[in-house]
């Protein structure tokens, strides 16, 4: 099968690490013998950049500049590429990628699949300060795009419910939760280099994620303050970068945490496995809202694959993902979060038991091979249906 994949962000920038989803799915497709092209949109597009191959997958950069002309060029380009493909797969509802992908699929009469992994309009309203008209446009796209596609994959039960509410048939929806690279993230990875670099001697509690709106890192910092009152030798690490980094550093300073809390700034995705490996406990803290109810958080899948004890807020898919491979705590509750972390830090047998179960969860469900298999099932169903109609 020839699969054309479209993602609206930069697949090769550490500023947009969530793009690991489409890169890993594409790689799994290639391993199964499919031909794959991936169209992506660099942060700094310099004009008609050349396509290239990586792991026998063709990557094609396009412009995400605002305007009619860039949009028209993207539509023209994806219409031509759609003629090559058997199925067109696109992720997220941003117009400069989604509209060309849809138009290309419709004009070439090819099956089209929408990979819905986040409720983008909710994130937009939470974290962005943009003209209200942009919000209305984005909301309209996200509302109607799933209805225009042959099949839809969702990363959570909450998004599946939303698809059903839109009138999409259950047969057209597949679950495609987030996964982890089981080779890159695994219990055999050493965190010694990271501990030596930052001179970490005691127990380390780590948080991994982008530092921007909708990430709730403040809860982790407040929990750190509570834990240090009882376990003063504990070290904390926040792995990631983003526009809130300076504000979070100021918050840590105001709580007198500077000597106990390490900020790494943005880290290349391939290196995050070593940072996770250095930790004794890993954390994923959230509030309970429409954003978090829709997610299957990438950080949790990578914690699981790394075989790490996890403390996470009980929202959305979190409890289903952990299923005993960690401790769930009340959302938006730093005191409960701190209590969960302390429980694991103080109980070594519990840490070891949870770590073994965590890796098994990743091997059984939360890996990119499983996600790719679910997507291929959806493709094959609609592809065979359309082929049968033509015959």
C-alpha positions as CSV (number, residue, x, y, z in Angstrom):
1,X,0.0,0.0,0.0
2,X,1.1,3.5,-0.8
3,X,0.5,5.9,2.2
4,X,0.8,9.7,2.0
5,X,1.0,11.1,5.5
6,X,0.6,14.8,6.3
7,X,1.6,16.5,9.6
8,X,1.3,20.3,10.1
9,X,4.4,20.7,12.3
10,X,8.2,20.3,12.1
11,X,9.2,16.7,12.4
12,X,12.9,17.5,13.0
13,X,12.7,20.3,15.6
14,X,13.2,19.6,19.3
15,X,10.7,22.5,19.8
16,X,7.9,20.3,18.5
17,X,8.6,16.8,20.0
18,X,5.0,15.6,19.7
19,X,5.7,14.9,16.0
20,X,7.4,11.7,17.1
21,X,3.9,10.1,16.7
22,X,3.8,10.4,12.9
23,X,7.5,9.6,12.4
24,X,7.2,6.4,14.4
25,X,4.0,5.3,12.7
26,X,5.5,5.9,9.3
27,X,8.5,3.8,10.3
28,X,6.2,1.0,11.4
29,X,4.4,1.1,8.1
30,X,7.7,0.9,6.3
31,X,8.8,-2.1,8.4
32,X,5.6,-3.8,7.2
33,X,6.5,-3.3,3.5
34,X,4.4,-0.3,2.7
35,X,5.6,2.7,0.6
36,X,5.4,5.9,2.7
37,X,5.8,9.6,2.0
38,X,5.5,12.1,4.8
39,X,4.7,15.8,4.2
40,X,5.6,18.1,7.0
41,X,5.9,21.9,7.7
42,X,9.2,23.2,9.1
43,X,9.3,26.0,11.5
44,X,11.8,27.8,9.2
45,X,10.8,27.0,5.7
46,X,13.2,28.7,3.3
47,X,11.3,28.2,0.0
48,X,11.0,25.1,-2.2
49,X,13.3,22.9,0.0
50,X,14.2,19.6,-1.4
51,X,12.6,16.3,-0.4
52,X,14.8,13.7,1.1
53,X,14.9,10.1,2.2
54,X,15.4,8.8,5.8
55,X,15.0,5.1,6.7
56,X,13.6,4.6,3.2
57,X,10.8,7.0,3.9
58,X,10.5,10.1,1.7
59,X,10.1,13.4,3.6
60,X,8.7,16.4,1.9
61,X,8.8,19.9,3.5
62,X,6.1,22.5,2.7
63,X,5.4,26.0,3.9
64,X,3.1,26.9,6.8
65,X,3.2,30.6,6.0
66,X,-0.2,32.4,6.3
67,X,-1.8,33.5,3.1
68,X,-3.7,32.5,0.0
69,X,-0.7,31.9,-2.2
70,X,1.1,29.4,0.2
71,X,-2.2,27.6,0.7
72,X,-2.8,27.4,-3.0
73,X,0.7,26.0,-3.6
74,X,0.2,23.4,-0.9
75,X,-3.2,22.4,-2.4
76,X,-1.6,22.0,-5.9
77,X,1.3,20.0,-4.5
78,X,-0.8,17.6,-2.4
79,X,-3.2,17.1,-5.3
80,X,-0.3,15.8,-7.4
81,X,1.0,13.6,-4.6
82,X,-2.4,12.2,-3.9
83,X,-2.5,10.6,-7.3
84,X,0.5,8.4,-6.2
85,X,-1.1,7.3,-2.9
86,X,-3.6,4.6,-2.1
87,X,-4.6,6.4,1.1
88,X,-4.1,9.9,2.5
89,X,-3.5,10.2,6.3
90,X,-3.3,13.6,8.0
91,X,-3.0,14.6,11.6
92,X,-4.5,17.7,13.3
93,X,-6.9,20.2,11.9
94,X,-4.6,23.2,11.0
95,X,-5.9,24.6,7.8
96,X,-2.6,24.9,5.8
97,X,-2.1,21.1,6.0
98,X,-5.6,19.7,6.6
99,X,-7.4,21.5,3.7
100,X,-4.8,20.6,1.1
101,X,-4.8,17.0,2.3
102,X,-8.6,16.8,2.1
103,X,-8.8,18.5,-1.3
104,X,-6.1,16.3,-2.7
105,X,-7.9,13.2,-1.5
106,X,-11.3,14.3,-2.8
107,X,-10.0,15.4,-6.2
108,X,-8.0,12.2,-6.7
109,X,-10.8,10.1,-5.3
110,X,-8.6,8.4,-2.7
111,X,-9.5,7.3,0.8
112,X,-8.7,9.8,3.5
113,X,-8.0,9.2,7.2
114,X,-7.9,11.7,10.0
115,X,-5.7,11.0,13.0
116,X,-7.3,12.9,15.9
117,X,-5.0,12.9,18.9
118,X,-5.8,16.2,20.7
119,X,-8.7,18.5,21.0
120,X,-6.9,21.4,19.4
121,X,-9.6,24.2,19.9
122,X,-9.5,23.5,23.7
123,X,-5.7,23.8,23.7
124,X,-6.0,27.0,21.6
125,X,-8.4,28.7,24.1
126,X,-6.3,27.6,27.0
127,X,-2.9,28.7,25.9
128,X,-3.1,31.1,22.9
129,X,-3.8,34.8,22.6
130,X,-5.0,35.0,19.1
131,X,-7.8,37.0,17.3
132,X,-11.2,35.5,18.0
133,X,-11.9,34.9,14.3
134,X,-9.0,32.4,14.2
135,X,-10.6,30.5,17.1
136,X,-13.9,30.3,15.3
137,X,-12.2,29.1,12.1
138,X,-10.2,26.4,14.0
139,X,-13.3,25.2,15.9
140,X,-15.2,24.9,12.6
141,X,-12.4,22.9,11.0
142,X,-12.1,20.5,14.0
143,X,-15.9,20.1,14.1
144,X,-16.4,19.1,10.5
145,X,-13.1,17.5,9.4
146,X,-13.8,14.2,11.1
147,X,-17.2,14.0,9.2
148,X,-15.5,14.5,5.9
149,X,-13.0,11.6,6.2
150,X,-13.6,8.0,5.4
151,X,-12.1,6.8,8.8
152,X,-11.0,8.5,12.0
153,X,-8.5,7.3,14.6
154,X,-8.7,8.7,18.1
155,X,-6.3,8.7,21.0
156,X,-8.9,8.5,23.8
157,X,-12.4,7.3,24.7
158,X,-13.4,11.0,25.1
159,X,-12.6,11.8,21.4
160,X,-14.4,8.6,20.3
161,X,-17.5,9.8,22.1
162,X,-17.1,13.2,20.4
163,X,-17.0,11.5,17.0
164,X,-20.1,9.5,17.7
165,X,-21.8,12.7,18.8
166,X,-20.9,14.2,15.4
167,X,-22.7,11.3,13.7
168,X,-19.7,9.3,12.6
169,X,-20.4,5.6,12.5
170,X,-18.6,3.4,15.1
171,X,-17.3,1.2,12.3
172,X,-15.3,4.2,10.9
173,X,-13.6,4.9,14.2
174,X,-10.5,3.1,15.5
175,X,-8.5,3.6,18.7
176,X,-4.9,4.7,18.1
177,X,-3.5,5.6,21.5
178,X,0.0,7.1,21.9
179,X,2.9,4.7,21.9
180,X,6.6,4.5,22.6
181,X,9.6,3.2,20.7
182,X,10.4,0.0,22.7
183,X,14.0,0.0,21.6
184,X,14.8,3.6,22.4
185,X,12.9,3.6,25.7
186,X,13.6,0.5,27.7
187,X,14.9,-0.5,31.2
188,X,18.3,-1.3,29.9
189,X,19.1,2.4,29.0
190,X,21.5,3.9,31.5
191,X,20.9,7.2,33.2
192,X,24.4,7.4,34.7
193,X,25.7,10.0,32.3
194,X,22.7,12.3,33.2
195,X,23.2,11.8,36.9
196,X,26.9,12.6,36.5
197,X,26.3,15.6,34.4
198,X,24.1,17.2,37.0
199,X,25.9,15.8,40.0
200,X,22.9,13.9,41.3
201,X,23.6,11.7,44.3
202,X,20.2,11.1,45.9
203,X,16.8,10.0,44.7
204,X,15.6,11.8,41.6
205,X,12.0,12.6,40.7
206,X,11.5,13.8,37.1
207,X,8.8,15.4,34.9
208,X,9.0,15.3,31.1
209,X,7.1,17.7,28.8
210,X,6.8,21.0,27.0
211,X,6.6,24.0,29.2
212,X,3.7,25.9,27.8
213,X,0.0,26.3,28.5
214,X,-2.0,23.2,29.3
215,X,0.9,21.2,30.8
216,X,0.4,22.0,34.5
217,X,4.1,21.8,35.6
218,X,3.3,24.2,38.5
219,X,1.7,21.2,40.3
220,X,5.0,19.3,40.1
221,X,6.9,22.3,41.5
222,X,4.5,22.7,44.4
223,X,4.6,19.0,45.1
224,X,8.4,19.2,45.2
225,X,8.2,21.8,47.9
226,X,6.0,19.6,50.0
227,X,8.2,16.5,49.5
228,X,11.4,18.4,50.5
229,X,9.9,19.3,53.9
230,X,9.9,15.5,54.6
231,X,12.7,14.2,52.4
232,X,15.2,17.0,52.0
233,X,17.8,15.0,50.1
234,X,15.4,14.5,47.1
235,X,16.3,16.0,43.7
236,X,13.8,17.1,41.1
237,X,14.2,17.6,37.4
238,X,12.0,19.2,34.7
239,X,12.9,17.9,31.3
240,X,11.7,20.2,28.5
241,X,11.5,23.7,27.2
242,X,8.9,26.2,26.2
243,X,7.7,29.8,26.6
244,X,6.8,29.3,30.3
245,X,10.4,28.3,31.3
246,X,11.4,31.6,32.7
247,X,8.2,32.0,34.7
248,X,8.6,28.5,36.1
249,X,12.1,29.2,37.1
250,X,10.9,32.3,39.0
251,X,8.3,30.2,40.7
252,X,10.9,27.8,41.8
253,X,13.1,30.6,43.1
254,X,10.2,32.1,45.1
255,X,9.7,28.7,46.8
256,X,13.4,28.4,47.5
257,X,13.8,25.3,45.3
258,X,16.7,26.5,43.1
259,X,19.2,24.1,44.6
260,X,16.9,21.1,44.5
261,X,15.1,21.6,41.1
262,X,16.9,21.2,37.8
263,X,15.6,22.7,34.5
264,X,17.1,21.0,31.5
265,X,15.5,23.2,28.8
266,X,14.5,21.5,25.5
267,X,16.2,18.1,24.9
268,X,16.4,16.2,21.6
269,X,13.8,13.5,21.7
270,X,16.3,10.7,21.3
271,X,18.1,11.8,24.4
272,X,15.0,11.9,26.6
273,X,15.4,8.1,27.2
274,X,18.6,8.7,29.2
275,X,16.9,11.4,31.2
276,X,14.0,9.1,32.1
277,X,16.5,6.3,32.9
278,X,18.2,8.6,35.5
279,X,14.9,9.0,37.5
280,X,13.7,6.9,40.4
281,X,10.2,8.2,40.0
282,X,8.5,9.8,37.0
283,X,5.6,12.2,37.1
284,X,2.7,13.2,34.9
285,X,0.4,15.8,36.6
286,X,-2.7,17.3,35.1
287,X,-5.9,19.2,35.8
288,X,-9.2,17.6,34.9
289,X,-10.6,19.4,31.8
290,X,-11.5,18.8,28.2
291,X,-7.8,19.0,27.1
292,X,-6.6,16.3,29.5
293,X,-9.7,14.0,29.1
294,X,-8.9,13.7,25.4
295,X,-5.2,12.8,25.7
296,X,-3.2,9.6,25.9
297,X,-0.1,11.4,27.2
298,X,3.1,10.6,25.3
299,X,5.2,11.0,28.5
300,X,3.3,8.2,30.2
301,X,3.9,5.8,27.2
302,X,7.6,6.5,27.4
303,X,7.7,6.2,31.2
304,X,6.0,2.8,30.8
305,X,8.4,1.6,28.1
306,X,11.4,2.7,30.3
307,X,10.1,0.6,33.1
308,X,9.8,3.5,35.5
309,X,7.4,3.9,38.5
310,X,4.9,6.5,37.6
311,X,2.8,9.0,39.7
312,X,0.1,10.6,37.5
313,X,-3.1,12.5,37.9
314,X,-6.3,10.6,37.5
315,X,-7.8,12.1,34.3
316,X,-8.8,10.9,30.9
317,X,-6.8,7.9,29.7
318,X,-4.3,7.9,32.5
319,X,-5.8,5.2,34.8
320,X,-6.4,3.0,31.7
321,X,-2.8,3.4,30.6
322,X,-1.3,2.7,34.0
323,X,-3.6,-0.2,35.1
324,X,-1.6,-0.7,38.2
325,X,1.8,0.4,36.7
326,X,1.9,3.4,39.0
327,X,-0.1,5.5,41.5
328,X,-2.9,7.7,40.4
329,X,-3.6,10.9,42.4
330,X,-6.3,13.5,42.4
331,X,-6.0,16.0,39.5
332,X,-4.8,19.6,40.4
333,X,-3.8,18.5,43.9
334,X,-0.1,19.0,44.7
335,X,-0.5,17.5,48.1
336,X,-2.0,14.3,46.8
337,X,0.7,14.2,44.1
338,X,3.4,14.6,46.7
339,X,1.9,11.8,48.8
340,X,2.0,9.5,45.9
341,X,5.6,10.3,45.1
342,X,6.7,9.9,48.7
343,X,4.9,6.5,48.9
344,X,7.0,5.2,45.9
345,X,10.3,6.8,47.1
346,X,9.9,5.1,50.5
347,X,9.0,1.7,49.3
348,X,11.7,0.0,47.2
349,X,9.9,-3.3,46.7
350,X,6.9,-1.3,45.4
351,X,9.1,0.6,42.9
352,X,10.5,-2.7,41.5
353,X,7.1,-4.3,41.2
354,X,5.6,-1.3,39.4
355,X,8.6,-1.0,37.1
356,X,8.1,-4.6,35.8
357,X,4.4,-4.0,35.2
358,X,5.1,-0.7,33.5
359,X,7.3,-2.3,30.8
360,X,4.7,-5.0,30.2
361,X,2.0,-2.4,29.6
362,X,4.1,-0.8,26.9
363,X,5.0,-4.1,25.3
364,X,1.3,-5.2,25.3
365,X,-0.4,-2.0,24.2
366,X,1.4,1.3,24.3
367,X,3.9,0.9,21.5
368,X,4.0,2.3,17.9
369,X,3.6,-1.1,16.3
370,X,0.2,-1.6,18.0
371,X,-0.9,1.9,17.0
372,X,0.2,1.3,13.4
373,X,-1.6,-2.0,13.2
374,X,-4.8,-0.3,14.3
375,X,-4.4,2.4,11.6
376,X,-3.7,-0.2,8.9
377,X,-6.8,-2.0,9.9
378,X,-8.8,1.2,9.2
379,X,-7.0,1.8,5.9
380,X,-7.5,-1.7,4.6
381,X,-11.2,-1.6,5.4
382,X,-12.0,1.6,3.5
383,X,-9.5,0.8,0.8
384,X,-11.1,-2.6,0.1
385,X,-14.6,-1.1,0.2
386,X,-13.8,1.6,-2.4
387,X,-11.9,-0.9,-4.5
388,X,-15.0,-3.2,-4.5
389,X,-17.3,-0.3,-5.5
390,X,-15.0,0.5,-8.5
391,X,-15.0,-3.2,-9.6
